[in-house]
Structure formats: C-alpha cells, structure tokens
Amino acid sequence: MKRFATMLAALGLVLALPAPAMAASSGYTQTQYPIVLVHGLFGFDQALGVDYFYRIPGELRKGGAQVYVAQVSATNSTETRGEQLLSQVRNILAITGASKVNLIGHSHGAPTIRYVAGVAPQLVASVTSVGGVNKGSRVADVVRRTIPPGSVSETVAAGLARGLSALISVASGGSNLPQDPLAAMESLTTASMANFNARFPAGVPTSHCGEGAYNVNGVRYYSWSGGSTVTNIFDVSDAAMGLTGLVYGEPSDGLVGTCVSHLGQVLRDNYRMNHVDEMNHFFGIVHLFETSPVTVYRQQANRLKNAGL
C-alpha cells in the first residue's frame, strides 16, 4: 500500500509539471486569416500570467499562426460580449491588414463568436465552437429555478458573482469592462438560447443531436466537445464537474450537454475531457490517455489552413 501511495504521488508530480514544448511543424498551423480565441463565463485572456487557454496560443504561434486572445466581460449577456468582441475583431483586422478572422470560442465564447458572425459575416472566415453553450445549459436552468428573479438569494448570488468578476477583471487588466452576472446566467438558459438561435440560426442543428449547416454566408462552422466529467483524480476542478454533470441525463462535459454543444460540422463530441479540460486546465492536468487539448487546437488550425481559411 505504501509503495502504491508513493507511485501515485510521483505520478501526480509528473502531471503537475509543465508539459514539454510540442515540436512545431513549420507552417502546420499557419492559417490564411488570424485566429481569435474567445473565453467563456468567468473567463479572461490572461490573468496573473496564466492563459485562460493554457499553453494553446503559444503552441499555435509556433506552427505559424497569428493568434489573438480576446478579452470580453467575464459575466454579461451574449449580445454585450458579442459587441465587445466585434470591436476587437475590427482592431485586429486593422492591425494585421487581414480581411477576415477565424473565431474559436469556448463555452459562452461560442454564442459570443456566433453573434459576431451573425452581424458581420463579411469579417469572419470560420466559427469553431468548443464545448459551446449552443442550445443552453441545464446547469443555468437549475440555477435560474433555484434563484427566483427578484429574490434575496438572487441579490446575494449576484453580488458574489459580481465580486468574482471584478477580481478577474482586475487580475486580467480588463477592469473597464461591464459585468452583469444575472444577464450572463439568463443568456445561457435553454429558453434564452432558443431565442438567440431564432435570431442567429447559422450552423445550429435542427435535430437534437445532429449537425448544422457547414457553410452559411461564407462562414464555415465547426464544433467539438468533451463527453466526460471526471477525467483525472489530480485535477481539483474534476469534483465540481462531476457534481454539475449530475443534472444531465445524457453525456456532458459537466456544464454543457454533448448534443446541445453541436454546431455546424461536428468534429468530435466524445473526447475524454470535461469543460475545464477543453481549455487545457487545470494547468494541463487532463486525461492521461486522451489526445492533448493543445493538439486538438493545433489540428483545428491545420484543418482551417487546409480549407484555405
């Protein structure tokens, strides 16, 4: 037993160490248009020196990609975040001289990038949803039912969430961005996403677990997601993902159902990853026997390159 415990401790140490840099294939990720990564709820571009998309921007750049990481409100409505992103996209195009961008959004970042593609398709070459809340989250539905509008519990919860958002904003240098946790929660419910999808239907499947249109208004639509909740016993976030995943009666990544994450061409929806693994956190501690999230992002960049995007 002592020997087994020692082996587990050693394995944990190995997993906690930064992964060696992936050998960069010359031009492997060199897309025609810049890649813009967009964070989800309670997200950031970089906070206290740590990337939201852990190690991903650097690895994409090593292969030749131009990569920008957007910073939008950690908590706010999809439309507010979308307008913030649209402004940043226009700045990126002005800086690079490119005519379009490839948008990749995680979680709430998925409807955020879909908003931009919906209102300004001429600026977007592709949309890639990663664990995207494309038809709503049951977790958001449960929270909304548990905390009724106008209740004391809503006021308290909103205050705590606003405080967390403010801390994230200060740590990431985005303290000027407006935060509205209630608007964020409402945006992610099934009912609100149904309304959003009626206004921005591009790429949304018409069946529960099908695919959507691959190409709409000149924009290519892709999606991929995880289908597991607990993936590594050394990952402190797994307990939360395992708990929230209990609200689903179907596979999920802990926060988003596998089928409702579908958008456009579904590349894969059953990676042994949870919602946190999809952005290569907690600090790269993910499933030992699954493709690295960093590799999945690199593969998508190469797919975009090969598609002339």
N, C-alpha and C positions, 0 to 999 in steps of 0.2 A: 504493500500500500504506500509506504514511504517513497519507494522508487517510482511508483506511478505518479505520485504527487509532484516529485521532482521533475519528471518528464513533462507534466502539464505546465509547471511553472516555466520551464525552459521554452516550451512551445509558445507560451504567452509572451515571453520576452522577445522571441523572434518575430512574432506577429506585430508587436508594438513598435519594432524598429522600422524606420522608413524603408520602403521597397527600393531596391537598386534602380537607377535610371534605366528606362527601357531603351534599347538600341533604336536609334532613329533611322528609319529608311528614308533616304534622300527623296523628298518630294511626295512621300506617301500620303501626307495629309494636306498637301498644297492645293486647296480648293481655289476656284476662279474668284469667288467672292469671299469677303471676310466672314468669319464665324463669330456670332454674338451669343454668349451663354447668358441665360436669364434664370435667376434664382426663384425659389418658391416662398411660401409663407414663412415668416420669421427668418428670412434669408438675408444675404449680403453679398457683396462682391468679394471682399477680403476684410477680415476683422482680426486685429491684433496679429497680423502677419500670417493668418491662416485662410486659405482659399475655401469658399463655400464648395466649389467643385475641386476637391482636394487633388492636387498634382495634375489635374486634367489640362488646364490652359498651357502649362509649360510643355507637357508631352505633345500636345497638338502643334505648338510652335516649333518644336524640334523637327517635326516632319515637314515643315514648310508653311503651315497655316498662319494666316493673320487672324489673331484671336483677340476679342474684346469681351470683357465681363461687365455686363450692365449692372447698375445699381438702381433699383426701384424701391418704393416703400415696402418695408418688411411686412406691414399689415395695411391693406387698403383694398378697395374694390378692384375688380379686374380692369374696368374702364380707366380708373385713375392710374393704375400701374401701366396700362397699355399706352396712355398718352405720354407718360414719363419715358417709356421705352422708345416710342416713336421719335421723340425729341433727340434721344441719344443715337438712334439709328441715323437720323439726318446728320448729326455731328460726325459720326463715323464715316459716312459717305463723303462728307466734305473733306475730312482729313485724308482719307485714302484715295479719293478720286474714283472709287468703285461706283457702279450704278445700282448694285443690289447687295443684300447681305443674306447669309444663311443663319436662321434663328434656331437655337436649341434651348428649350425651356423645360425645367424640372418642376413637377408638382404644380403649384399655382402659376409657375412660369409658363406652363403650356397654354392655358387660355389667354395669358398675357401676350404671348407672341402671336397667337391666333387673332387677337384683336388688331395688332399691327398689320398682319397680312390681310385682314378683312377691310381695313380702312385705307390701306396704302399698298395694294398688291404689287404695284409697279416698283416698289423698293425692296421686295422680298423674293429671293430665289427659291428658298425652301424653308419649311417649318418641320422641326423634329420635336415631338413630344416624348419626354422621359418620365414615366410614372405620372402622367398628366391627369389632372382632375377634369377630364373632358366631358363627363356626364354627371359630375357631382360626387361628393364623398359621403358615405353613410356616417362616418365619424362626425362630419359637420352637421348632418341631420340630427344625430343623437345629441350633440351639444346644444343645437338650437331648441330641441324639445325639452332638454333638461334645464335650460336657462331661458325662461319665457321673456319676450320683449317687455321692457319697462320694469322688470322685477329688480329687487335689491341684489339678487345673485348676479344678474346681468351687469349691474353697475360695478359690483366688486370685481367680477371676472374681467370686465373691460378695462378697469383701472390697472389690474395686474398685467394684462396683456399689453396695455399701452406703455407701462413702465418697462417691460421687457423689450418692446420695440424701440423705445428711446435709448436703452442701453446698447442695443445692437447698432442703432444709428450712430451713436457717439463712437463706438468701437470701430466702425467701418467708415467714418468720415462723412456719413450721409445725414447729419442731424437736421438739415434743412428740409428733408422730405416729410410730407404729412403722414401721420399714422392714424388709422381708423380700424381697430380690431373687429368691431361689430360689422363694418362694411365688408371686411375680408371674410369673416365667417359666413355672412349671408351670401356672398358671391359663390361660395364653394358648396352650398347645399344643392341637393338634386333639383329642387324646384327652380332655383335661380339659374343653374347651369342649363336647364331646359329652355329657359327664356333666352339666355345668351346664345344657345345653339340655334334657336329660331332666327336670330339676327345675324349670326356668323356660322352658317352650316357647312362651310368648306371643310372637306375631309372627315366629317362626322359620319360614322356608320349609321345606316337606317335600321339595322337589326341590333339586338343586344350585344352580341359578341362577334360581329362581323368586321369587315374592313370598310373604310370610306373611300371616296374618290381620291385617286393618286395625284391628280393634277387639276387644279382649279385656278382660273385666271392667271395661268402661267406660273403658279406656285406649286412646288412639289411638297406633298405631305407624307410624313413618316412618323412611326411611333414604336417605342419599345418600353418594356417594363419588367419589374420583378414579380415573382409569384410566391414568395416566401416571406415569413415574418421573423423567425429566429434563425439566424444563419451562422453565428459564431459566438460561443459562450464567453469569449473575452471582450465582446463588444457591449459596452454598458448601455447602449441605446436599444439593444435587442429586446429587453424586458418590456419597454414601452411599446415597441412594435408588436410584440406578441399579445399584449393586453388589448391594444386598439384593434388588432386584427380579429378579435373575437366577435365583433359586431357584424362581420361578414359571413354569409352562408356559402361563399364561393371563394376561390383563390384570390388573394390580395397581397399587396406588399406591406400591409399593416395599416396604411392610411388610405389607399386607393384600390378599389377593386380591379382585378386584372382586365375584365372585359370592358369596364367603363373607361379604362385608360386608352382604349383603341382610338386611333386617328389615322386616316389615310392608309398607307401601306404598313401593315403590322410586321415589323421585322422579327420580333420575338416577344412573347408575353409571359414566359415562364423561367426567366433567369432566377437562379437561387440567390436572389437579392431582395432585401426589404427597401423601404422608402429611403432610408438613410444610406444604405449601400449604393443606391443608384447615383449618388454624387461622390462615391468613394470615401465616405466617412463611416464610422468613427476613426479618422486618421488612417484610412486604408485597411482597417481590420474587417475583412469581409469573408465570405465563404472560401474555405481552402481549396475546394475542388470545382469552382466555377470560374469562368472567364473573368479576368480583372475588369472592373468598370472602366478603368483607363483604356484598356484595349478596345472595349465596346465603343467608346467615343472616338478612338482613332479609326476603327473600322467604319464608323459612320462618316467621318470626314473623308476617308478614301472612297466611300460609296458616292458621296457628293462630288468628289473630284472626277470620278469615272463617268458621272452623269453630266459632266460639263458645268457643274454648279460651283 
